[in-house]
Amino acid sequence: MKPGDIKIIDRVSAVEAIKRLNEEDLRFLNRMIVERLKLISQARATTLMVSFTKGDQVVFQAPDGRQVEGTVLRLNKKTVSVVTGDGHQWNVSPGLLQLIQEAGDVQWP
């Protein structure tokens, strides 16, 4: 556990407390949990995003299962825009990308 993390020591007590909440309190708790999960997801995407720069060659698996290679076009808030050799553009979660070659690398014949 990282410094500043809070761990619920007694989950049974937490479950019992939740069971006693009314609908209004449960909806509030739900909003708080959803907001926290979104924040964690954004932080994870941001951390993964720093692995890529414009011009990097990457590969990812398309929804139909085929592997797609392309070039990083832009880093968005939550996704990386990748353009393929045939001109198609994809917005891909950074966690699904694998780096093939960094933009600054020189290829020698």
N, CA and C of each residue as an Amber inpcrd file, in Angstrom:
protein
   327
   0.8350000  -1.1810000   0.0000000   0.0000000   0.0000000   0.0000000
   0.8810000   1.2470000   0.0000000   0.4920000   2.2690000  -0.7720000
   1.2690000   3.4970000  -0.8730000   0.9530000   4.4120000   0.3010000
   1.9100000   5.3140000   0.6320000   1.6210000   6.2870000   1.6840000
   0.3920000   7.1090000   1.3170000  -0.4580000   7.3440000   2.2730000
  -1.6720000   8.1170000   2.0410000  -2.8660000   7.2480000   1.6900000
  -2.6220000   5.9780000   1.3500000  -3.7340000   5.0700000   1.0600000
  -4.4540000   4.7230000   2.3600000  -5.7440000   4.5600000   2.2490000
  -6.5450000   4.1800000   3.4070000  -7.0720000   2.7820000   3.1450000
  -6.9830000   1.9270000   4.1340000  -7.4830000   0.5700000   3.9890000
  -8.5940000   0.3550000   5.0090000  -9.6970000  -0.1890000   4.5300000
 -10.7750000  -0.5300000   5.4550000 -10.3530000  -1.7910000   6.1780000
 -10.1380000  -1.6560000   7.4650000  -9.6460000  -2.7800000   8.2570000
 -10.7370000  -3.8140000   8.4670000 -11.9370000  -3.3370000   8.7130000
 -13.0310000  -4.2540000   9.0020000 -14.0940000  -4.1190000   7.9200000
 -13.9900000  -4.9190000   6.8880000 -14.9420000  -4.8490000   5.7810000
 -16.3430000  -5.2580000   6.2130000 -16.4290000  -6.1610000   7.1450000
 -17.7400000  -6.5940000   7.6280000 -18.4890000  -5.4090000   8.2240000
 -17.8070000  -4.5840000   9.0050000 -18.4390000  -3.3980000   9.5880000
 -18.8600000  -2.4190000   8.4960000 -18.0230000  -2.2760000   7.4660000
 -18.3620000  -1.3810000   6.3560000 -19.6150000  -1.8760000   5.6400000
 -19.6950000  -3.1790000   5.4020000 -20.8680000  -3.7610000   4.7430000
 -22.1150000  -3.5320000   5.5950000 -22.0020000  -3.7380000   6.8820000
 -23.1480000  -3.5260000   7.7840000 -23.5830000  -2.0640000   7.7780000
 -22.6300000  -1.1410000   7.7440000 -22.9640000   0.2850000   7.7060000
 -23.6860000   0.6180000   6.4070000 -23.2350000   0.0620000   5.2900000
 -23.8780000   0.3030000   3.9990000 -25.3070000  -0.2350000   3.9990000
 -25.5150000  -1.3710000   4.6090000 -26.8550000  -1.9640000   4.6720000
 -27.8380000  -1.0670000   5.4170000 -27.3420000  -0.2210000   6.2890000
 -28.2120000   0.6510000   7.0880000 -28.4990000   1.9960000   6.4080000
 -27.8220000   2.2810000   5.2820000 -28.0180000   3.5580000   4.6040000
 -29.3540000   3.5890000   3.8690000 -29.9590000   4.7890000   3.8250000
 -31.1970000   4.9380000   3.0650000 -30.8550000   5.1860000   1.5950000
 -31.8820000   5.2880000   0.7560000 -31.6710000   5.4280000  -0.6840000
 -30.8740000   6.6870000  -1.0280000 -31.1980000   7.8050000  -0.4050000
 -30.4920000   9.0550000  -0.6830000 -29.0030000   8.9330000  -0.3550000
 -28.6920000   8.3420000   0.7880000 -27.2900000   8.1640000   1.1850000
 -26.5650000   7.1780000   0.2620000 -27.2710000   6.1410000  -0.1730000
 -26.6710000   5.1710000  -1.0870000 -26.3660000   5.8070000  -2.4410000
 -27.2730000   6.6540000  -2.9290000 -27.0250000   7.3480000  -4.1940000
 -25.8240000   8.2870000  -4.0750000 -25.7110000   8.9770000  -2.9530000
 -24.5670000   9.8520000  -2.7150000 -23.2800000   9.0410000  -2.6890000
 -23.2880000   7.9460000  -1.9470000 -22.1120000   7.0800000  -1.8650000
 -21.7500000   6.5320000  -3.2440000 -22.7540000   6.1600000  -4.0240000
 -22.5150000   5.6650000  -5.3810000 -21.8330000   6.7330000  -6.2360000
 -22.3150000   7.9800000  -6.1790000 -21.6880000   9.0600000  -6.9560000
 -20.2410000   9.2490000  -6.5420000 -19.9760000   9.1930000  -5.2500000
 -18.6090000   9.3590000  -4.7550000 -17.6980000   8.2330000  -5.2580000
 -18.2100000   7.0140000  -5.2470000 -17.4260000   5.8600000  -5.6980000
 -17.1590000   5.9540000  -7.1970000 -18.1760000   6.3120000  -7.9830000
 -18.0070000   6.4290000  -9.4330000 -16.9930000   7.5220000  -9.7530000
 -17.0700000   8.6690000  -9.0810000 -16.1060000   9.7460000  -9.3080000
 -14.6910000   9.2950000  -8.9810000 -14.5240000   8.5640000  -7.8950000
 -13.2000000   8.0780000  -7.4920000 -12.6490000   7.0760000  -8.5080000
 -13.5130000   6.1840000  -8.9940000 -13.0710000   5.2130000  -9.9980000
 -12.6660000   5.8990000 -11.2980000 -13.4100000   6.9400000 -11.7030000
 -13.0400000   7.6910000 -12.9050000 -11.6920000   8.3730000 -12.7250000
 -11.4620000   8.9430000 -11.5590000 -10.1890000   9.6040000 -11.2710000
  -9.0320000   8.6120000 -11.3360000  -9.2200000   7.4480000 -10.7620000
  -8.1820000   6.4080000 -10.7940000  -7.9140000   5.9780000 -12.2340000
  -8.9770000   5.8140000 -13.0230000  -8.8270000   5.4220000 -14.4200000
  -8.0840000   6.4850000 -15.2240000  -8.4130000   7.7550000 -15.0090000
  -7.7290000   8.8390000 -15.7100000  -6.2600000   8.9010000 -15.3230000
  -5.9670000   8.6950000 -14.0460000  -4.5750000   8.7230000 -13.5850000
  -3.7890000   7.5820000 -14.2270000  -4.4040000   6.4170000 -14.3310000
  -3.7400000   5.2610000 -14.9500000  -3.4750000   5.5410000 -16.4290000
  -4.4660000   6.0980000 -17.1330000  -4.2930000   6.4110000 -18.5550000
  -3.1940000   7.4510000 -18.7470000  -3.1640000   8.4570000 -17.8750000
  -2.1400000   9.4990000 -17.9690000  -0.7570000   8.9080000 -17.7530000
  -0.6320000   8.0210000 -16.7910000   0.6510000   7.3700000 -16.5130000
   1.1110000   6.5530000 -17.7180000   0.1940000   5.8180000 -18.3200000
   0.5410000   5.0120000 -19.4930000   0.8270000   5.8840000 -20.7100000
   0.1610000   7.0330000 -20.7960000   0.2870000   7.9140000 -21.9530000
   1.7040000   8.4800000 -22.0940000   2.4150000   8.6770000 -20.9800000
   3.7490000   9.2670000 -21.0530000   4.7490000   8.3360000 -21.7400000
   4.3560000   7.0960000 -21.9900000   5.2260000   6.1470000 -22.6910000
   5.2820000   6.4240000 -24.1880000   4.3870000   7.2800000 -24.6850000
   4.2670000   7.4990000 -26.1210000   4.4740000   8.9660000 -26.4730000
   5.0220000   9.1890000 -27.6820000   5.1590000  10.5350000 -28.2210000
   4.7160000  10.5180000 -29.6810000   4.4040000  11.6790000 -30.1950000
   3.9790000  11.8050000 -31.5810000   5.0670000  11.2420000 -32.4940000
   4.6470000  10.4040000 -33.4270000   5.5850000   9.8010000 -34.3720000
   6.0220000   8.3950000 -34.0100000   5.7460000   7.9390000 -32.7850000
   6.0940000   6.5720000 -32.3980000   5.3370000   5.5660000 -33.2660000
   5.9950000   4.4500000 -33.5770000   5.3480000   3.3490000 -34.2720000
   4.8020000   2.4020000 -33.2100000   3.5170000   2.0670000 -33.3190000
   2.8600000   1.2360000 -32.3160000   2.0560000   0.1350000 -32.9870000
   1.6660000  -0.8340000 -32.1860000   0.7930000  -1.9100000 -32.6460000
  -0.2600000  -2.1390000 -31.5640000  -1.4670000  -2.5300000 -32.0040000
  -2.5390000  -2.8660000 -31.0760000  -3.4560000  -3.8760000 -31.7410000
  -4.2960000  -4.4970000 -30.9440000  -5.2300000  -5.4770000 -31.4690000
  -6.5780000  -4.7990000 -31.6930000  -7.0840000  -4.8730000 -32.9160000
  -8.3820000  -4.2980000 -33.2680000  -9.4970000  -5.1440000 -32.6580000
 -10.7030000  -4.5910000 -32.5600000 -11.8230000  -5.3580000 -31.9940000
 -12.1040000  -6.6720000 -32.7140000 -11.7580000  -6.7560000 -34.0090000
 -11.9880000  -7.9950000 -34.7490000 -10.8520000  -9.0120000 -34.5780000
  -9.8460000  -8.6480000 -33.7650000  -8.7710000  -9.5870000 -33.4510000
  -7.4900000  -9.4170000 -34.2530000  -7.5340000  -8.6670000 -35.3270000
  -6.3180000  -8.5010000 -36.1340000  -5.3910000  -7.4660000 -35.4980000
  -4.1010000  -7.6260000 -35.7860000  -3.1250000  -6.6630000 -35.2780000
  -3.0220000  -5.4900000 -36.2340000  -3.0330000  -4.2890000 -35.6620000
  -2.9740000  -3.0710000 -36.4630000  -1.7170000  -2.3110000 -36.0750000
  -0.9330000  -1.9350000 -37.0870000   0.2530000  -1.1200000 -36.8580000
  -0.0290000   0.2920000 -37.3380000   0.5370000   1.2610000 -36.6240000
   0.3370000   2.6390000 -37.0340000   1.3120000   3.5660000 -36.3460000
   1.0910000   4.8520000 -36.5720000   1.9440000   5.9030000 -36.0390000
   1.1300000   6.7810000 -35.1100000   1.7100000   7.1160000 -33.9550000
   1.0320000   8.0020000 -33.0130000   0.9010000   9.3720000 -33.6600000
  -0.3330000   9.8160000 -33.7620000  -0.6380000  11.1010000 -34.3670000
  -0.7660000  12.1870000 -33.3000000  -1.4240000  11.8190000 -32.1930000
  -1.7070000  12.8000000 -31.1490000  -2.0320000  12.0760000 -29.8460000
  -1.6970000  12.7280000 -28.7240000  -2.0670000  12.2320000 -27.4060000
  -3.2760000  13.0280000 -26.9330000  -4.3920000  12.3620000 -26.7390000
  -5.6160000  12.9940000 -26.2860000  -5.7160000  12.8990000 -24.7710000
  -6.8340000  13.3070000 -24.2210000  -7.0050000  13.2730000 -22.7610000
  -6.9940000  11.8360000 -22.2310000  -7.7300000  10.9380000 -22.9070000
  -7.8430000   9.5620000 -22.4360000  -7.3150000   8.5270000 -23.4210000
  -7.1160000   8.9290000 -24.6670000  -6.7170000   7.9830000 -25.7070000
  -5.5390000   8.5200000 -26.5050000  -4.9910000   7.6420000 -27.3310000
  -3.9160000   8.0040000 -28.2540000  -4.4760000   7.8560000 -29.6640000
  -4.3650000   8.9130000 -30.4730000  -4.7980000   8.8340000 -31.8750000
  -3.6740000   8.1970000 -32.6800000  -4.0340000   7.1350000 -33.3990000
  -3.0680000   6.3830000 -34.2040000  -3.5680000   6.3720000 -35.6400000
  -2.6810000   6.6710000 -36.5770000  -3.0310000   6.6120000 -37.9950000
  -2.2750000   5.4470000 -38.6200000  -2.9930000   4.6700000 -39.4260000
  -2.3900000   3.5050000 -40.0770000  -1.8740000   3.8840000 -41.4490000
  -1.1410000   2.9780000 -42.0690000  -0.5670000   3.2260000 -43.3880000
  -1.6080000   3.4990000 -44.4520000  -2.8160000   2.9370000 -44.2840000
  -3.8740000   3.1620000 -45.2800000  -4.7270000   4.3940000 -44.9620000
  -4.2920000   5.1850000 -43.9550000  -4.9620000   6.4440000 -43.6470000
  -6.0750000   6.3730000 -42.6230000  -6.3890000   5.1850000 -42.1290000
  -7.4270000   5.0760000 -41.1020000  -6.8970000   5.6140000 -39.7770000
  -7.7710000   6.2810000 -39.0370000  -7.3850000   6.8120000 -37.7330000
  -8.1500000   6.0840000 -36.6400000  -7.4300000   5.7270000 -35.5860000
  -8.0030000   5.0250000 -34.4430000  -7.7130000   5.8360000 -33.1860000
  -8.6540000   5.8530000 -32.2580000  -8.4220000   6.3830000 -30.9200000
  -8.3460000   5.1740000 -29.9950000  -7.1650000   4.9430000 -29.4330000
  -6.8810000   3.7140000 -28.7100000  -6.4760000   4.0410000 -27.2750000
  -6.9740000   3.2560000 -26.3390000  -6.5400000   3.3880000 -24.9550000
  -5.0430000   3.0920000 -24.8890000  -4.2670000   3.9110000 -24.1610000
  -2.8190000   3.6880000 -24.1200000  -2.4380000   2.3290000 -23.5470000
  -3.2900000   1.7420000 -22.7430000  -3.0090000   0.4240000 -22.1770000
  -3.0530000  -0.6930000 -23.2000000  -3.6460000  -0.4250000 -24.3660000
  -3.7520000  -1.4430000 -25.4150000  -2.6460000  -1.3310000 -26.4530000
  -1.8210000  -0.2970000 -26.3530000  -0.7580000  -0.0650000 -27.3300000
   0.5560000  -0.7020000 -26.9120000   1.2960000  -1.1810000 -27.8980000
   2.6620000  -1.6550000 -27.6840000   3.5680000  -0.8480000 -28.5940000
   4.6550000  -0.3580000 -28.0270000   5.6140000   0.4330000 -28.7820000
   6.4580000  -0.4830000 -29.6620000   6.5540000  -0.1570000 -30.9530000
   7.4170000  -0.8900000 -31.8790000   8.7260000  -0.1360000 -32.0340000
   8.6130000   1.1750000 -32.2830000   9.7950000   1.9890000 -32.5150000
   9.4880000   3.4230000 -32.0920000  10.4090000   4.0160000 -31.3350000
  10.2330000   5.3980000 -30.9050000  10.4590000   6.3360000 -32.0730000
   9.8200000   7.5040000 -32.0070000   9.8680000   8.4780000 -33.1000000
  11.2900000   8.8910000 -33.4360000  12.1750000   9.0240000 -32.4710000
  13.5370000   9.5040000 -32.7040000  14.5130000   8.4380000 -33.1670000
  14.1020000   7.1640000 -33.1560000  15.0120000   6.0920000 -33.5580000
  15.2880000   6.1520000 -35.0570000  16.5150000   5.8620000 -35.4350000
  16.9050000   5.8490000 -36.8410000  17.0060000   4.3980000 -37.2750000
  16.4010000   4.0680000 -38.4130000  16.5190000   2.7210000 -38.9550000
  17.6090000   2.7040000 -40.0070000  18.5270000   1.7600000 -39.8770000
  19.6100000   1.6000000 -40.8510000  19.2900000   0.4080000 -41.7220000
  19.5370000   0.5290000 -43.0080000  19.2540000  -0.6000000 -43.9290000
  20.0860000  -1.8220000 -43.6340000
